[in-house]
Structures are given as C-alpha cells and as structure tokens.
Amino acid sequence: MMSREWWSLPAAVREELAKFHQTAPVQIGALTKALGLRLSAATLRAGISGEIRPDDVAPAGFAIRVNRHDPSQRQRFTVAHELGHFLLHRDQIGRGVVDDVLYRSNLSDRREAEANRIAADLLMPDHLVEDWLDRARALGVVEIPSYLAEKFGVSESAMKIRLGLA
C-alpha cells in the first residue's frame, strides 16, 4: 500500500511522479531531472550516503549528491530518500540535509522515516510490485524478494520491507 506521505502529496504531483511508474526499475535519475533537481555522484565523507542542498543552477533550486562508492541499489534508494525530503520537507532543508548510512540527518527521526516511506513509494510502486509478484509466482520463483529486488534495483531488505516480510 502506498504510504500516507504519498497520499499527502497534491494530486498533480502524484500524477507527475506516476509517469515514471510504468516500468521497473523506476528511472529515478530521470524522475529527479524531471522535477528540476540536479543529481550527481560524488565522493562524500565516510559514512555519508547522500545529501540535498540548495542550488542556484537547478531549476527547482536543489541538488542531490549521492556517494559514488555505495552500491547502485543504495545509491538509488538514497536519491529517492533525498527526493522524499524535497517533496515533503522542502521548507525544512535550509542550507542542506546530509544523510548518513542509516538515513539519519539533522532532521527528526520522524522526518527521516517519512522520507524513507516515500522513497519506497517512488522506487517500488504498489501496482508494479503486484505485477512483478504475479509474474514471479507464475514462473515458480522460489526467492521472490531477491528476484523482485533485482527487477526494481533495490536491496533485498528494502523489498522485504515493501512486501511486509521484515
């Protein structure tokens, strides 16, 4: 089920985001660009997965940087998490939000949990997960969380949480 954070977004924003929910894996980089944010991979301090900061060059006024040394699945979730801050907490970003490997930042734990939930919505929309779950069952896939995680470009633990198995 899509999160309460998803449903709290204006309908027009949800419609724009849903345009990227046609196939798995969701093209999170293209979505970031479509929302007007600048995205780059960088060597960040040890233990830092990503950040969102004001940016005068980006059309939306923000840039996201992810740690280039993290695995691709983690980078994808980090981008989606930072987009969550942009979508939900734009007025609280201030000079920037830096998230460590546990997605903790200078924002409250509640705000971090909200960003995580919307990140899951962005990367693993319900209807696509259900479609791929049906396909996996039809194919007789034994390790369904692992299979779906690969299809969606997310970690197996993220997929297990999405499926309600963790």
C-alpha positions, -999 to +999 in steps of 0.1 A: +000+000+000+013+034-009+022+054+022+003+083+039+031+105+027+023+096-009-013+104-004-004+137+013+012+150-019-010+171-042-028+151-069-009+169-097+024+159-081+014+123-077+003+123-114+037+137-124+055+111-103+033+082-116+045+089-151+077+072-140+059+042-126+053+025-159+082+000-158+106-014-133+131-004-124+118+032-119+142+056-137+149+076-105+176+098-122+152+108-150+125+115-123+149+137-104+157+157-135+120+160-144+114+175-110+141+201-117+168+189-094+204+185-102+218+150-095+254+139-092+276+112-077+305+123-055+330+111-031+313+120+002+327+118+037+329+083+052+295+071+064+276+096+043+252+082+017+237+114+003+227+150+007+202+175-007+213+212-007+200+245-022+214+250-057+211+282-077+217+264-110+190+237-107+155+247-120+139+236-087+166+252-066+181+220-052+208+195-059+212+159-047+246+142-043+250+105-036+281+087-025+296+072-057+312+044-036+279+030-024+264+000-043+240+010-071+209-002-051+219+020-022+225+050-045+190+046-060+174+045-026+194+074-014+183+095-044+147+085-037+152+094+000+165+128-008+137+133-032+114+125-003+129+154+016+124+176-014+087+166-018+078+165+019+102+188+037+114+214+012+108+242+037+130+225+063+160+218+041+176+251+049+213+250+040+211+213+034+203+179+047+231+153+049+220+117+055+244+091+069+243+054+060+214+048+084+195+077+068+199+099+099+203+136+095+198+169+112+160+164+107+139+145+132+137+107+131+100+112+121+111+132+090+137+106+081+110+078+084+087+099+062+115+103+035+121+065+037+085+057+031+081+080+001+114+066-012+099+032-012+068+045-029+089+061-056+111+030-063+085+003-056+050+015-065+023-009-055+009-017-089+043-026-103+053-047-073+020-066-076+025-071-113+060-085-108+049-106-078+023-122-100+049-129-127+073-143-102+047-167-088+037-178-124+073-185-131+077-205-099+104-182-085+115-195-051+134-165-038+107-139-046+122-110-025+156-114-042+140-117-076+119-086-072+148-066-056+168-073-088+139-062-110+134-030-091+171-022-085+167-021-047+182-041-019+166-073-008+160-058+026+141-029+011+120-053-010+112-074+021+100-044+039+079-034+009+064-069+008+057-068+046+082-096+053+105-077+075 
